[in-house]
Amino acid sequence: MSRSDRGFLALLLLGTLLVYLPGLKGPGVYDDQAVLGQLDPPDPGRKLQMFLETLPPHRLLSEASFALNAAVTGRSLAGLRAGN
């Protein structure tokens, strides 16, 4: 990767971050509270079991992403939004 390519990617990343930064502090919308409620069980094995037993197949990947994100960033809306 050339130096100009790295510079372009850095500017693109910075611009994206600047555009999304105000949204990290906004209020919860749509299903934010429902997603936070699903992340309550503290046991990762129980979460996985719950996902596999109760979720339709098309939601498994997104819910697994939320659970991993919550494990890394905590249960704050800003952390979930930044990770996703």
C-alpha angles and dihedrals in degrees: 000000000000125000092250090052091053090048092050092049091048091052091047091051092047092049091049092050092050092051094050098038096088090053093061091071098044125112123269116277139185108349100349094117092046091052091049089050092054090054093060101096103093097205111089091204091054090049091053092048091049091050094049095045103042111025126084112244094252091060099048097088096047093046091047088052091052092049093049091046091050091050090054103036104022128241099299118124090230091055093048092047094047092050096047 
